[in-house]
Amino acid sequence: MNTLDQAHCDACRADAPQVPEAELAGLLRQIPDWRIEVRDGVMQLERTFRCADFARALALANAVGAAAEAEGHHPALLVEWGALTVTWWTHKIRGLHRNDFIMAARTDALAATCEGIQ
């Protein structure tokens, strides 16, 4: 059972540690549909959700945005017709924190409740 989606984010400081390399594989196993992208030397978690139409992509983006606001941890969201791309990383530490994995798992849980989302 995935417990990441039940966890809460910790307040993150600029000196907070990034997720250690030894923990990455275990965390990624809990969110298997996400991939790591490296942009400008910064590791990020990213997943594209396929949606039946623009309205469903926008609805999912709004649900993810509300969850992000509640936790004080915010993603990059790209809404397109038929797709929503969500990218999580921790700006303050220029990389991945456990919070990013928690929010990726929450994003998966939100998508699972939406009709017309893959």
TIMAR-750990 format. One line per 5 residues: number of its first residue (from 1); their letters; for each residue x, y, z of N, C-alpha, C, CB. Coordinates in pm, 1 decimal. Each point is the difference from the previous one (the first is absolute). Glycine has a CB too. Layout:
BEGIN
NUM> A> X/Y/Z/X/Y/Z/X/Y/Z/X/Y/Z  ...
//
This chain:
BEGIN
1> MNTLD> 84.6/-119.1/0.0/-84.6/119.1/0.0/88.4/124.4/0.0/-184.2/-124.0/122.6  147.5/221.8/-200.2/75.1/124.1/-10.4/-41.0/91.9/114.9/17.1/-23.4/-252.8  75.5/53.0/341.4/-30.6/89.6/111.2/43.7/142.9/-28.3/22.6/-192.7/155.2  51.3/213.3/-262.0/43.6/135.7/-32.2/-118.6/94.6/-16.5/202.8/-95.1/-110.7  -309.9/47.6/49.1/-113.5/89.2/-26.3/-76.4/37.8/127.1/-18.7/-103.3/-225.7
6> QAHCD> 49.8/37.1/338.0/-61.9/33.4/128.5/88.9/89.5/85.2/-121.5/-216.2/-8.6  247.7/232.6/-30.9/95.5/79.7/77.1/-22.2/148.8/-25.9/167.3/-188.4/-9.5  -111.9/269.2/97.0/-6.3/145.4/-16.4/139.7/54.2/-23.6/-204.0/13.3/147.4  210.2/96.6/-216.7/128.0/64.1/-30.1/55.2/68.3/124.1/-70.7/33.3/-238.6  202.3/-37.8/251.1/70.3/74.4/104.2/36.4/136.7/-56.4/91.2/-213.5/105.9
11> ACRAD> -89.8/312.7/-19.3/48.9/131.4/-43.4/145.1/-16.7/-42.4/-159.2/125.2/156.5  192.2/-73.4/-271.1/132.9/-20.9/-57.1/80.5/128.9/7.8/-90.5/-177.5/-154.1  214.9/163.6/200.9/91.0/113.2/8.4/103.7/-11.3/-111.6/-35.0/17.5/251.1  103.5/89.1/-277.6/102.5/1.0/-105.0/114.6/-95.9/30.3/-59.8/236.6/-48.4  80.3/-269.7/176.6/107.4/-93.2/35.4/-49.6/-143.0/20.6/119.1/190.5/104.8
16> APQVP> -244.3/-217.3/-141.0/-54.0/-136.1/12.0/73.4/-92.4/-96.8/-227.1/90.4/68.6  246.3/-215.4/-29.2/70.8/-92.1/-89.0/-89.3/-48.5/-114.4/141.5/-71.1/193.6  -79.2/48.2/-306.6/-70.7/-65.5/-110.0/-15.1/-147.7/36.1/91.6/165.8/-173.2  -183.6/-234.7/105.7/-17.6/-143.1/22.5/132.0/-69.4/-33.9/-250.7/11.7/-52.1  302.4/-92.0/145.9/125.6/-70.5/-27.7/-16.4/-100.5/-114.7/65.7/28.1/241.3
21> EAELA> 39.4/-44.9/-317.2/0.5/-94.1/-113.4/-49.2/-138.3/42.5/190.7/127.3/-102.6  -152.6/-170.1/222.7/-37.2/-133.2/49.4/-151.0/-14.7/19.2/222.2/-13.9/112.5  -295.0/122.9/-94.6/-145.0/-5.0/21.0/-80.5/20.0/-128.3/40.5/84.6/228.9  22.0/-34.0/-333.9/-72.6/33.5/-123.5/-75.6/-118.7/-57.6/171.8/171.9/-46.4  -104.3/-285.5/31.7/-62.9/-116.4/-63.6/-123.9/-45.6/77.2/224.4/-70.1/-87.9
26> GLLRQ> -215.1/67.1/219.7/-114.6/-41.2/81.3/-117.3/94.6/-12.6/157.4/-105.2/157.0  -129.3/233.9/-158.9/-108.0/97.7/-16.6/-60.8/-8.1/-139.6/112.5/149.9/165.9  -29.1/-167.2/-266.1/-51.5/-9.7/-137.3/-87.0/-123.8/-19.2/202.7/121.3/-80.6  -172.8/-229.2/152.5/-84.2/-121.0/-9.5/-142.1/28.1/48.0/203.3/-143.4/34.5  -218.6/241.2/53.2/-132.7/33.1/51.6/-79.4/88.3/-96.3/92.1/-18.9/230.6
31> IPDWR> -23.2/77.8/-327.3/-65.9/84.3/-101.1/53.8/-41.4/-138.1/-28.1/196.4/165.9  -1.7/-318.4/-209.7/65.9/-57.1/-117.7/-26.0/71.1/-132.2/-15.2/-210.7/118.1  -88.4/290.6/-127.2/-29.8/66.9/-127.1/71.3/134.1/-15.2/-220.1/-113.3/2.3  295.4/152.2/99.1/74.0/125.9/-3.6/141.6/-26.4/-47.6/-140.6/94.6/186.6  199.6/6.5/-249.3/138.6/-12.2/-46.0/79.7/118.2/54.3/-71.8/-123.9/-210.9
36> IEVRD> 200.0/102.3/221.0/88.5/109.2/40.1/49.9/70.0/-125.2/69.5/-122.1/211.4  -83.4/252.8/-212.7/53.9/85.4/-104.9/104.2/90.2/66.3/-218.1/-5.9/-138.2  325.0/34.0/68.5/100.8/93.0/51.1/1.7/120.8/-93.2/141.0/-188.5/102.6  -171.5/303.9/-44.7/-1.7/125.3/-76.1/91.7/99.3/69.6/-237.1/-41.7/-82.6  331.4/93.9/7.9/96.1/95.2/56.4/64.8/-55.4/126.8/-133.7/189.0/-96.3
41> GVMQL> 162.5/-319.1/95.0/65.4/-64.9/112.2/-89.7/-28.7/118.6/201.5/111.2/-74.2  -332.9/-91.3/58.8/-94.8/-19.1/109.8/-87.0/-122.7/-29.6/-1.7/250.2/49.8  5.2/-348.5/42.2/-87.3/-117.4/-13.4/-143.9/39.5/30.1/189.7/-154.0/64.5  -280.8/105.8/-149.9/-142.0/27.2/16.3/-78.2/-127.9/-27.1/32.0/242.5/-67.1  -146.9/-256.8/130.8/-92.0/-109.9/-28.2/-103.9/49.6/-98.2/36.6/-103.3/228.5
46> ERTFR> -66.0/22.0/-329.9/-95.8/44.9/-100.7/-86.6/-115.8/-47.3/159.4/179.6/-71.6  -283.8/-147.6/46.9/-94.1/-96.4/-57.4/-101.4/74.9/-84.7/30.1/-157.6/195.9  -64.4/97.6/-309.2/-105.7/54.5/-84.7/-121.5/-90.5/11.2/168.3/103.6/-159.5  -279.6/-43.9/194.4/-127.8/-70.8/9.8/-75.8/23.4/-128.9/-7.7/24.0/252.9  -42.3/-129.3/-313.8/-82.9/11.5/-120.1/-144.0/19.3/44.8/158.2/-145.8/-137.5
51> CADFA> -223.4/243.3/78.0/-134.9/37.7/39.4/-91.6/-6.6/-121.3/89.7/148.0/183.9  -216.5/-172.6/-158.4/-96.1/-13.4/-108.5/-19.5/130.9/-76.9/-113.2/-178.6/131.7  135.0/290.9/-64.5/-17.8/129.9/-65.1/66.6/108.8/84.3/-217.8/-77.4/-105.0  210.1/200.5/59.3/62.2/111.8/70.1/-64.7/23.5/136.1/56.0/103.0/-220.6  -187.7/-112.9/226.8/-71.0/26.5/125.4/45.7/-95.5/109.6/-197.4/83.4/-130.0
56> RALAL> 219.1/-209.7/97.3/45.9/-96.2/100.6/144.8/27.5/39.9/-158.5/-171.4/-92.8  242.0/210.2/-2.1/138.3/35.8/33.1/1.5/120.8/93.9/79.9/-90.4/-222.9  -163.3/187.9/195.5/-8.1/119.0/82.9/-54.7/-33.6/139.1/-33.0/139.3/-206.8  -66.2/-225.8/213.3/-56.1/-40.2/129.3/105.9/-70.0/85.7/-227.7/-22.9/-106.2  306.2/-64.0/44.6/106.7/-66.2/74.4/104.9/101.8/44.2/-39.7/-212.4/-129.6
61> ANAVG> 74.3/305.2/41.9/96.3/104.7/36.9/-50.7/79.9/119.7/77.0/14.5/-239.2  -204.8/16.9/241.5/-58.0/73.8/112.0/2.6/-82.5/128.1/-145.9/124.0/-160.5  119.8/-254.1/150.4/4.7/-86.8/117.8/142.4/-10.1/54.0/-196.4/-129.9/-88.1  293.8/114.9/-1.0/140.6/-5.4/41.3/39.7/134.3/60.7/53.1/-169.7/-181.2  -97.5/278.3/121.9/30.5/132.3/53.1/-56.1/21.2/139.7/2.8/84.7/-232.1
66> AAAEA> -123.5/-133.0/256.2/-60.3/12.8/133.2/77.7/-82.2/103.1/-225.5/37.4/-106.4  265.8/-158.1/69.1/80.5/-84.0/90.7/135.1/65.1/27.0/-114.9/-206.8/-86.7  173.6/263.6/-16.8/129.1/67.6/14.2/-11.3/119.3/94.1/63.5/-73.6/-231.1  -167.8/151.0/214.3/-19.8/117.8/84.3/-20.8/-41.8/145.3/-99.5/124.8/-195.1  26.0/-233.6/217.3/-24.0/-47.9/136.4/129.0/-43.0/68.9/-227.3/-73.2/-70.8
71> EGHHP> 321.3/20.4/-5.2/127.2/-45.7/56.7/110.5/105.1/-8.1/-65.3/-230.5/-62.6  41.5/337.7/-11.1/103.3/102.2/-14.6/117.2/-46.7/-84.2/-67.9/89.2/219.3  40.0/-178.4/-312.8/105.2/-54.0/-87.7/-58.3/-4.6/-140.9/107.7/-139.8/188.6  -46.5/209.6/-282.4/-65.1/28.2/-128.3/77.2/-55.5/-119.0/-94.9/204.3/102.0  23.5/-263.7/-198.2/62.3/-56.4/-119.8/-4.7/97.0/-117.0/-63.4/-227.3/78.6
76> ALLVE> 126.5/185.2/-185.5/-22.7/62.3/-130.5/-110.4/-82.6/-65.6/243.8/87.4/-24.0  -341.7/-20.6/-32.1/-112.1/-66.4/-65.5/-10.8/50.2/-142.9/-121.5/-25.9/219.9  117.0/-67.1/-314.5/-20.3/35.1/-140.7/-128.9/-67.2/-44.5/251.3/23.2/-45.6  -353.2/58.0/19.3/-130.6/-49.4/-42.5/-9.9/15.1/-150.9/-106.1/60.9/222.6  74.5/-170.8/-289.4/-18.1/-0.3/-144.6/-128.1/-76.6/-31.3/251.5/13.2/-41.9
81> WGALT> -298.5/-2.5/-81.4/-114.8/-81.3/-37.2/43.8/-145.3/10.1/-96.2/180.3/-154.6  26.3/-255.1/238.3/24.3/-143.3/11.8/116.3/-38.6/89.3/-93.5/-17.3/-222.5  154.6/112.5/293.6/114.0/-36.8/84.0/25.8/104.1/108.8/99.3/-121.7/-194.6  -47.5/71.5/305.5/51.4/84.1/107.1/137.1/-55.1/37.3/-234.6/58.2/87.0  335.8/26.0/-94.7/133.4/-38.8/43.8/25.4/68.5/133.6/84.3/-30.1/-239.9
86> VTWWT> -46.4/-51.8/339.2/26.9/48.7/135.4/147.8/-24.0/29.3/-239.8/-47.5/77.4  307.1/151.0/-28.2/141.7/-10.0/33.7/20.1/48.9/142.7/67.3/32.8/-242.2  -9.4/-120.8/324.2/27.7/31.2/140.3/149.8/7.9/23.0/-212.8/-113.2/70.1  257.0/214.2/0.7/135.3/9.1/53.7/-2.0/109.3/105.8/108.5/-79.3/-218.7  -5.8/83.1/299.0/5.9/97.9/107.5/95.7/111.0/-40.3/-51.6/-176.7/173.9
91> HKIRG> -5.7/290.3/-201.1/77.7/114.1/-48.9/110.6/40.5/96.7/-202.1/77.7/-121.7  170.7/-73.5/251.6/95.7/48.0/100.0/128.9/-81.4/2.2/-192.3/78.7/134.9  182.3/-209.4/-163.9/119.5/-84.3/7.0/48.9/-42.2/-138.3/-77.2/-81.3/222.4  11.5/131.6/-326.0/37.5/-31.2/-139.1/11.4/-150.1/-23.8/121.0/217.6/-11.5  -226.4/-288.3/52.1/-0.7/-144.7/-20.0/-121.6/-64.1/64.5/248.8/2.2/-8.5
96> LHRND> -236.3/-131.6/34.9/-112.1/-77.4/52.0/7.0/-15.8/151.1/-11.1/-120.5/-216.6  -101.8/145.8/279.6/-20.1/-17.4/143.8/-110.5/-105.2/14.2/72.1/243.2/58.7  -82.9/-302.9/56.4/-107.7/-98.2/23.2/-137.5/61.1/-30.6/141.5/-112.0/177.3  -157.9/241.5/-152.9/-127.1/67.0/-30.6/-41.6/-20.1/-145.6/52.4/169.4/175.8  43.2/-171.0/-266.0/-32.5/-16.2/-142.3/-61.2/-136.9/-27.7/186.8/156.3/-58.3
101> FIMAA> -135.5/-258.1/125.2/-52.5/-135.2/-16.7/-138.6/-12.5/64.2/235.5/-90.7/-3.0  -252.7/156.2/117.0/-131.6/2.1/64.9/-102.8/62.3/-94.4/108.3/16.3/228.8  -73.6/96.7/-287.1/-95.6/68.8/-86.2/-21.4/-72.5/-132.9/68.4/214.2/106.9  32.1/-283.2/-157.0/-19.1/-81.6/-120.2/-99.3/-111.8/30.3/234.8/52.9/-80.0  -220.9/-116.5/196.4/-93.8/-106.1/38.5/-140.5/56.8/17.9/186.9/-126.2/112.3
106> RTDAL> -196.9/244.3/-54.8/-131.5/64.1/14.3/-60.4/32.8/-135.7/71.8/94.9/219.7  12.6/-51.8/-311.8/-47.7/29.9/-134.9/-56.5/-126.2/-64.5/170.5/184.8/-22.2  -101.1/-297.5/38.5/-50.8/-127.6/-52.8/-134.6/-34.5/62.0/235.2/-78.9/-35.6  -248.5/99.5/166.8/-126.4/-30.5/68.4/-112.1/88.4/-51.8/127.1/-70.6/203.8  -98.7/198.6/-225.9/-100.8/90.2/-55.1/-41.2/-42.1/-140.8/93.7/185.7/139.2
111> AATCE> 3.2/-220.8/-221.5/-28.7/-42.2/-137.8/-85.4/-125.1/-1.2/215.3/100.5/-76.4  -191.8/-189.4/171.8/-76.0/-126.0/5.9/-148.1/23.4/27.8/206.3/-114.8/79.7  -239.3/228.9/-20.9/-140.2/29.7/30.5/-70.7/75.1/-112.7/62.2/5.7/240.1  13.3/35.4/-341.3/-56.3/78.5/-110.2/-35.9/-89.4/-118.5/135.0/198.1/74.3  -253.5/-182.7/-123.4/-43.1/-74.6/-117.8/69.1/57.6/-124.6/-224.8/-52.4/109.5
116> GIQ> 265.8/-34.8/-199.5/59.1/44.9/-125.4/145.8/37.9/11.1/-221.7/77.4/-63.2  291.0/-122.8/170.3/141.8/29.7/20.5/77.0/-132.0/0.8/-54.0/211.7/132.7  165.5/-215.1/-205.2/87.3/-119.0/0.1/137.0/39.5/43.3/-131.5/-106.4/-181.9
//
